[in-house]
């Protein structure tokens, strides 16, 4: 089982390339006085591994679980003899008098003081607490010891921005793991000094020019694994100064108090789009090239999201790698769990995070809108109408637009549920007719999910809808968007909805997307006003803040969109 762990971060001078000996030896007491022999043996896996160090040589053996123990012990004995033979040849080569060829070392395995018979299978023989003896050397056997499977520091480190390492452990428990803070080593050059501990560390301006070092120990109850140490690739660099979201954080210093819920919707600009030649030369030519780099933008995104102290976060244009390697470790450290829905044909998608102290994920009901239109009977009437225009139908079916749907349970009132939807509709300026059909499919699906899975649950519908809001959520037959792509794809129909009119919780700002050649309101958080009321809307950045570097994105803002943030209150 993989869990994210706590960690301690320590400051390391730039010139320090290796760890202090005091730190390296600190791990030894974790495994007792004997050297460790680490065994990994999982049910259902035909193999097991045995790892230990003998006379300075690391041994890593892959054996069958159903193999008799005697064969493994013989192999260890032969390997030990070969190692001694190599040492003999080395002495002869240096002109020293070689010793006589040693006899194969006696190798035995003991458990509770009794020798384990060689006929016992490996899966049963290598038990936690057993003792492996190779000649005069004894090893303490640790079976399935807590072990880091992933331990990584971010590549880019900025002063004033949170550093959240990606840590995963096998055979460990998040609750039992504790940070291992390094100590200052006085009188040594180079040395390092403790600067903090915990899952999140924010470097200060005094740390600029220095590396960061991570020390942490995986644990499971009283059992501990080996301490892991990581040194950052680069040094802490200066941050950009004031960002567009800093003033907004003044409104979100604390979490919303129940029964209020803070919701964020944000298109964070996928790296697969930010790094195209079109983006660099046409869409965002005003943006400094380094500010379009993913590592740099991730620093800003993590700080911005963490500062909102949100309970529900819906993100669009999330690269899969960003979700796994960056957002999940960071937001997990701030108390949120998340789910991801990749967009077919692209390497980006949708993600919904929720505060685990307030919500529990009950079920997911994600769909690809074009697939649902043709395969789900609830859309048969809409499909029949769309099929009357083959050109429009083909364009709709080519789209891989997804709808992410999560049913959350309110932990403060378990009988209360909420349906959180997240989407990113078709982007083309002349694709209004496609978006109308996509919205029709989405609302019909949401209505069906709520009625079947969570009757009476309110809807929170977030996303980048790539359009100005229409009247409510019922589209009349003569709506202008039906003819948005010209007469060939024109299609006029009414799209009724089973939902009562939805309300844009953040109203309609002048813009939520601001680039060199366009600005407009494309993003919304829709709610049912009879189920939830708007308690607070976090003000958007001022126009001066948005245009300080001409447009978005910039060195002070990581996306071409602006996050919508509001506090909603459950209706009594």
C-alpha positions in Angstrom: 0.0 0.0 0.0 1.4 3.4 -1.0 0.9 6.4 1.3 2.3 9.9 1.2 4.5 10.6 4.2 5.6 13.4 6.4 9.1 14.8 5.9 11.6 17.2 7.4 13.5 19.6 5.2 16.9 20.9 6.1 19.0 23.5 4.5 22.2 22.4 2.9 25.0 24.7 1.6 25.5 24.6 -2.1 29.0 23.1 -1.9 27.8 20.1 0.2 27.5 17.1 -2.0 27.4 14.2 0.5 25.6 13.7 3.8 27.1 14.0 7.2 28.4 10.7 8.6 26.4 11.4 11.7 23.2 11.3 9.7 24.2 8.1 7.8 24.9 6.2 11.0 21.7 7.3 12.6 19.7 4.8 10.6 21.6 1.8 12.0 19.9 1.7 15.4 16.5 1.5 13.6 17.4 -2.1 12.8 19.1 -3.2 16.0 22.7 -4.1 16.6 23.0 -6.6 13.8 23.2 -5.5 10.1 19.8 -5.8 8.4 18.7 -8.3 5.8 15.6 -6.9 4.2 13.1 -9.4 2.7 10.2 -8.3 0.5 7.6 -11.1 0.2 4.1 -10.4 -1.0 1.1 -12.8 -1.2 0.4 -13.7 -4.8 3.8 -12.8 -6.0 5.8 -15.9 -7.0 9.1 -14.2 -6.2 10.7 -12.7 -3.1 13.8 -10.5 -2.7 16.5 -10.7 -0.1 18.9 -7.8 0.3 21.9 -7.4 2.6 25.6 -6.3 2.6 28.4 -8.7 3.2 32.0 -7.6 3.4 31.3 -4.3 1.7 29.4 -6.0 -1.2 25.6 -5.4 -1.5 23.7 -8.6 -2.2 20.3 -8.5 -3.8 18.7 -11.9 -4.5 15.5 -12.7 -6.4 14.2 -16.2 -5.5 11.0 -18.2 -5.8 8.7 -18.2 -2.8 8.1 -22.0 -3.2 11.8 -22.8 -3.3 13.3 -24.7 -0.3 15.4 -22.6 2.0 18.4 -24.8 1.7 19.0 -23.8 -1.9 19.1 -20.1 -1.0 21.5 -20.7 1.9 23.8 -22.7 -0.4 23.8 -19.9 -2.9 24.6 -17.3 -0.2 27.5 -19.6 0.9 28.9 -19.9 -2.6 28.6 -16.2 -3.2 30.5 -15.5 0.1 33.3 -17.9 -1.0 33.5 -16.2 -4.4 33.9 -12.9 -2.7 36.7 -14.2 -0.5 38.3 -15.7 -3.6 38.3 -12.3 -5.4 40.0 -10.8 -2.3 42.7 -13.5 -2.5 43.4 -12.7 -6.1 43.6 -9.0 -5.3 46.2 -9.6 -2.7 48.3 -11.7 -5.1 48.1 -8.9 -7.7 49.4 -6.4 -5.2 52.3 -8.7 -4.3 51.0 -9.7 -0.9 51.1 -13.2 0.4 47.6 -14.7 -0.3 45.8 -16.7 2.3 44.7 -20.3 1.7 41.5 -20.7 -0.3 38.7 -20.4 2.4 36.2 -23.1 2.9 32.6 -22.1 2.0 31.1 -20.2 4.9 28.5 -22.0 7.0 25.1 -20.2 6.3 22.1 -20.8 8.6 18.8 -19.2 9.4 17.5 -19.1 12.9 14.1 -18.2 14.3 13.5 -17.9 18.1 16.9 -19.5 18.6 16.1 -22.6 16.6 17.7 -23.4 13.2 15.1 -23.3 10.4 15.2 -26.6 8.4 16.4 -26.3 4.8 13.3 -28.0 3.6 11.0 -25.1 4.7 9.9 -23.0 1.7 11.2 -19.5 1.4 7.8 -17.9 1.9 7.6 -19.4 5.4 11.3 -19.4 6.3 12.1 -15.7 6.0 10.1 -14.4 8.9 10.4 -11.0 10.6 12.8 -11.3 13.5 14.7 -14.3 12.1 18.5 -14.2 12.2 20.7 -15.0 9.1 24.2 -16.1 10.0 26.9 -16.1 7.3 30.1 -17.4 8.9 30.6 -15.2 12.0 28.4 -12.4 10.7 24.8 -12.2 11.8 21.9 -10.3 10.1 18.6 -9.4 11.5 15.8 -10.3 9.1 13.2 -7.6 8.4 10.3 -8.8 6.3 8.3 -6.2 4.4 9.9 -3.4 6.3 8.5 0.2 5.7 10.4 1.3 2.6 10.2 4.4 0.4 9.2 3.5 -3.2 9.2 7.2 -4.2 11.1 10.1 -2.7 11.6 13.2 -4.8 12.2 16.9 -4.3 10.8 19.5 -6.8 13.3 20.6 -9.4 12.5 24.3 -9.0 12.7 25.9 -5.5 11.6 29.5 -5.0 11.9 31.6 -1.8 8.5 32.2 -0.3 6.9 29.3 -2.1 6.0 26.0 -0.5 8.2 22.9 -1.1 6.2 19.7 -0.9 8.2 16.6 -1.6 6.6 13.6 -3.4 6.9 10.6 -1.0 5.4 7.2 -1.2 6.0 4.3 1.1 5.4 0.5 1.0 4.5 -1.4 4.2 4.2 1.9 6.0 1.4 4.0 7.6 1.0 7.8 7.2 -0.1 8.2 10.7 2.9 6.4 12.2 5.6 8.2 10.1 7.5 11.0 11.7 9.9 13.6 10.2 13.6 13.1 10.8 15.2 16.6 11.2 18.9 16.9 10.6 21.0 18.6 13.2 23.6 21.3 12.7 27.2 19.9 12.5 29.4 22.6 14.1 33.0 23.0 13.3 32.7 21.1 10.0 33.1 22.6 6.5 30.9 22.0 4.7 28.0 21.6 7.2 24.2 22.0 7.2 21.7 23.5 9.5 18.1 22.6 10.4 15.6 25.1 9.0 12.3 23.3 9.6 10.3 20.1 9.7 7.0 18.9 8.5 5.4 18.0 5.2 5.6 21.6 3.9 8.6 23.9 4.0 8.7 27.5 2.7 12.2 28.7 2.0 13.0 32.3 3.0 15.1 34.9 1.3 17.9 33.9 3.6 17.9 30.5 1.9 18.5 31.8 -1.6 21.6 30.2 -3.1 21.5 27.1 -0.9 20.3 23.6 -1.5 17.6 21.9 0.5 18.0 18.4 2.1 15.2 16.1 3.0 15.5 13.6 5.8 12.6 11.3 6.6 11.9 7.8 8.1 9.1 5.5 7.0 7.3 3.8 9.9 4.5 1.4 10.7 3.7 1.4 14.4 6.9 0.6 16.2 8.7 -0.7 13.0 10.9 1.7 11.2 12.6 1.5 7.8 15.8 3.2 6.7 16.0 7.0 6.8 15.9 8.5 3.4 18.0 11.6 2.5 17.5 13.7 -0.6 19.4 16.7 -1.7 17.8 19.1 -4.2 19.3 19.3 -7.7 19.3 23.1 -7.7 19.5 25.9 -5.1 16.7 28.1 -3.8 16.1 31.0 -6.2 14.5 34.3 -5.7 10.7 34.4 -6.1 8.8 36.9 -8.4 7.7 39.2 -5.6 4.1 40.0 -5.3 1.8 37.7 -7.3 -1.7 38.3 -8.5 -3.2 36.0 -5.9 -1.5 37.4 -2.8 -4.1 40.0 -2.0 -6.9 37.4 -2.6 -5.3 35.2 0.2 -6.2 37.9 2.7 -9.8 36.8 2.3 -9.0 33.1 2.8 -6.6 33.0 5.7 -8.8 30.5 7.5 -10.9 27.6 6.2 -14.6 28.2 5.8 -16.6 27.3 8.9 -19.2 24.6 8.6 -21.9 24.7 7.1 -20.0 26.9 4.7 -18.0 25.3 1.9 -15.2 27.1 0.0 -15.1 26.2 -3.7 -12.4 26.9 -6.3 -12.7 26.5 -10.1 -9.5 27.1 -12.1 -8.1 26.3 -15.6 -4.4 26.1 -14.7 -3.1 25.9 -18.4 -1.7 22.5 -19.3 2.0 22.3 -20.1 1.1 20.5 -23.4 -0.4 23.8 -24.5 2.0 26.3 -22.8 5.0 24.8 -24.5 3.8 24.9 -28.1 5.4 27.3 -30.6 2.0 28.9 -31.1 1.8 29.7 -27.4 5.3 31.1 -27.2 5.1 33.3 -30.4 1.4 34.1 -30.9 -0.7 33.5 -27.8 1.7 34.6 -25.1 4.7 36.4 -26.7 4.7 38.9 -23.9 5.4 36.2 -21.2 9.0 35.6 -20.2 10.0 32.1 -21.5 11.1 30.9 -18.1 7.7 31.8 -16.7 6.0 29.4 -19.1 8.2 26.5 -17.9 6.2 24.0 -15.9 8.5 23.8 -12.9 8.3 27.5 -12.4 4.5 27.7 -12.9 3.9 24.8 -10.5 5.5 26.8 -7.7 2.9 29.5 -8.2 0.0 27.2 -8.7 0.7 25.3 -5.5 1.1 28.5 -3.4 -2.1 29.9 -4.9 -4.2 26.9 -4.3 -2.8 26.3 -0.8 -3.5 29.9 0.2 -7.2 29.6 -0.7 -7.8 27.0 2.1 -10.5 25.5 -0.1 -12.8 22.5 0.6 -13.5 21.7 -3.0 -11.1 22.5 -5.9 -12.0 21.8 -9.5 -9.2 22.2 -12.0 -9.1 22.0 -15.8 -6.2 21.4 -18.1 -4.3 19.3 -15.6 -1.4 17.4 -17.1 -1.4 13.8 -15.8 2.2 14.1 -14.6 1.3 17.3 -12.8 -1.6 15.6 -11.0 0.6 12.6 -9.9 3.9 14.3 -9.2 3.0 17.8 -8.1 -0.5 18.6 -7.1 -1.3 15.3 -5.3 1.7 15.4 -2.9 1.3 19.2 -2.3 -2.5 19.3 -1.7 -2.3 16.0 0.3 0.0 17.8 2.7 -2.7 20.5 3.0 -5.4 18.0 3.8 -7.0 17.3 0.4 -7.6 14.1 -1.6 -8.1 14.2 -5.3 -9.4 12.3 -8.3 -8.3 12.7 -11.9 -10.1 12.2 -15.3 -7.9 12.3 -18.3 -9.3 13.7 -21.5 -9.1 11.1 -24.3 -6.7 11.9 -27.1 -4.9 14.5 -24.9 -2.5 14.2 -22.0 -4.4 16.5 -19.8 -7.7 16.4 -18.0 -9.9 17.3 -15.1 -9.2 16.9 -11.4 -11.4 17.4 -8.3 -9.8 17.8 -4.8 -11.9 17.7 -1.6 -10.9 18.3 2.0 -10.9 14.9 3.7 -11.8 16.3 7.1 -15.1 17.5 5.7 -16.0 15.2 2.8 -15.8 11.5 1.8 -15.9 10.4 -1.8 -18.8 8.0 -2.2 -18.8 7.4 -6.0 -17.7 8.7 -9.4 -19.7 9.0 -12.5 -17.4 10.4 -15.2 -18.3 10.3 -18.9 -17.0 11.4 -22.2 -19.8 13.6 -23.5 -19.7 12.4 -27.2 -19.7 8.7 -26.1 -22.5 9.2 -23.7 -24.6 10.9 -26.4 -24.4 7.9 -28.6 -24.5 5.1 -26.0 -26.7 6.2 -23.1 -30.5 5.8 -23.8 -31.2 8.9 -21.7 -29.8 11.0 -24.6 -31.7 9.2 -27.4 -34.0 12.1 -28.1 -31.1 14.6 -28.3 -29.1 12.3 -30.5 -32.0 12.0 -32.9 -32.2 15.7 -33.2 -28.5 16.2 -33.7 -28.4 13.4 -36.3 -30.5 15.6 -38.6 -27.3 17.5 -39.3 -24.6 15.1 -40.2 -21.9 17.8 -40.2 -22.7 19.0 -36.7 -23.0 15.4 -35.5 -19.6 14.5 -36.9 -17.9 17.5 -35.2 -19.5 16.7 -31.8 -18.5 13.0 -32.0 -14.9 14.0 -32.7 -14.6 15.9 -29.4 -13.1 14.1 -26.4 -14.6 16.5 -23.9 -15.1 14.9 -20.5 -17.4 15.5 -17.6 -16.1 14.6 -14.1 -18.8 13.8 -11.6 -18.1 13.1 -7.9 -20.7 12.4 -5.2 -19.3 13.6 -1.8 -20.7 12.9 1.6 -20.7 15.7 4.3 -18.8 14.2 7.2 -20.4 16.7 9.6 -23.9 15.5 8.5 -23.5 12.1 6.9 -27.0 11.9 5.5 -26.2 15.0 3.3 -24.5 14.6 0.0 -23.4 17.0 -2.8 -22.8 16.3 -6.5 -19.6 18.1 -7.7 -19.3 18.3 -11.5 -16.3 19.6 -13.4 -15.8 20.1 -17.2 -14.0 21.9 -19.9 -16.2 22.5 -23.0 -15.1 22.8 -26.6 -12.8 25.8 -27.1 -13.4 27.0 -30.7 -14.9 30.5 -30.9 -17.3 29.3 -33.6 -18.2 26.1 -31.7 -21.1 27.5 -29.8 -23.5 24.9 -31.2 -21.2 22.1 -30.1 -21.0 23.5 -26.6 -24.8 23.7 -26.4 -25.1 20.0 -27.2 -22.3 19.2 -24.8 -24.0 21.2 -22.0 -27.3 19.4 -22.8 -25.7 16.0 -22.4 -23.9 17.1 -19.2 -27.1 18.4 -17.5 -29.1 15.3 -18.5 -26.4 13.1 -17.1 -26.1 15.0 -13.9 -29.9 15.0 -13.4 -29.9 11.2 -13.9 -26.9 10.6 -11.5 -28.5 12.7 -8.7 -31.9 11.1 -9.0 -30.4 7.6 -9.1 -27.5 7.9 -6.6 -28.0 10.9 -4.4 -31.7 12.1 -4.5 -32.0 15.6 -3.3 -28.2 16.3 -3.4 -27.4 19.9 -4.5 -25.3 20.4 -7.6 -22.0 22.4 -7.7 -21.0 22.6 -11.4 -17.6 24.1 -12.1 -15.5 24.5 -15.2 -14.2 26.3 -18.1 -17.3 26.6 -20.3 -15.6 28.6 -23.0 -18.7 30.8 -23.4 -20.8 33.5 -22.0 -23.7 32.3 -19.9 -27.0 31.8 -21.6 -30.4 32.5 -20.0 -30.5 30.0 -17.1 -29.8 26.5 -18.3 -32.6 26.0 -20.7 -31.6 26.9 -24.3 -34.4 28.3 -26.5 -34.8 27.1 -30.1 -33.6 30.4 -31.6 -30.5 30.8 -29.6 -27.7 32.5 -31.6 -25.1 29.8 -30.8 -27.0 27.3 -32.9 -25.7 29.2 -36.0 -22.3 30.0 -34.6 -20.3 27.9 -37.2 -22.3 28.9 -40.3 -25.3 27.6 -42.2 -23.8 24.2 -42.9 -23.8 23.2 -39.3 -26.7 25.2 -38.2 -29.2 23.4 -36.0 -32.1 24.9 -34.2 -33.7 23.1 -31.3 -34.8 23.6 -27.7 -32.7 22.1 -24.9 -34.9 21.8 -21.9 -33.5 20.9 -18.5 -34.9 19.0 -15.5 -32.9 21.4 -13.3 -34.4 24.6 -12.0 -32.4 27.6 -13.3 -28.8 27.5 -12.1 -27.0 30.5 -10.6 -23.5 31.6 -11.4 -22.1 31.9 -7.8 -19.4 34.4 -8.8 -21.8 36.3 -11.0 -20.3 37.3 -14.4 -16.9 39.0 -14.0 -15.6 41.2 -16.8 -13.2 38.5 -17.6 -11.8 35.2 -16.2 -9.4 34.8 -19.2 -7.0 37.6 -20.2 -4.5 37.1 -23.0 -3.0 39.5 -25.5 -5.8 39.2 -28.1 -8.8 38.4 -26.0 -10.4 38.8 -22.6 -13.8 37.5 -21.5 -15.7 35.5 -18.9 -15.4 31.8 -19.7 -15.3 30.2 -16.2 -18.2 29.6 -13.8 -19.3 27.9 -10.6 -23.0 27.1 -11.1 -25.2 26.2 -8.1 -28.8 25.6 -7.4 -29.9 28.7 -5.4 -32.7 26.7 -3.6 -30.1 24.4 -2.1 -27.0 26.6 -1.6 -26.5 30.3 -1.0 -23.5 32.4 -1.8 -21.9 33.6 1.4 -18.7 35.2 0.0 -17.1 35.8 -3.4 -13.3 36.3 -3.2 -12.6 39.4 -5.3 -10.6 38.8 -8.5 -7.3 40.5 -9.0 -7.5 44.2 -10.0 -7.1 45.1 -13.6 -3.8 46.7 -12.7 -2.6 43.5 -11.2 -3.7 41.5 -14.2 -2.0 43.8 -16.7 1.2 44.6 -14.7 3.1 42.3 -17.2 0.7 43.1 -20.1 -1.5 40.0 -19.9 -1.7 36.4 -18.6 0.2 34.2 -18.0 3.1 36.2 -16.5 6.0 35.9 -14.0 3.4 36.6 -11.3 0.5 34.5 -12.6 0.8 30.9 -13.7 -2.2 30.6 -16.1 -4.1 32.5 -18.8 -7.2 32.1 -16.6 -8.1 33.4 -13.2 -9.3 31.2 -10.4 -12.9 31.6 -9.2 -13.3 31.3 -5.4 -16.4 31.5 -3.4 -17.9 30.4 -0.1 -21.2 28.6 -0.3 -23.6 27.8 2.5 -25.9 24.8 2.7 -29.6 25.7 2.8 -31.2 24.8 6.2 
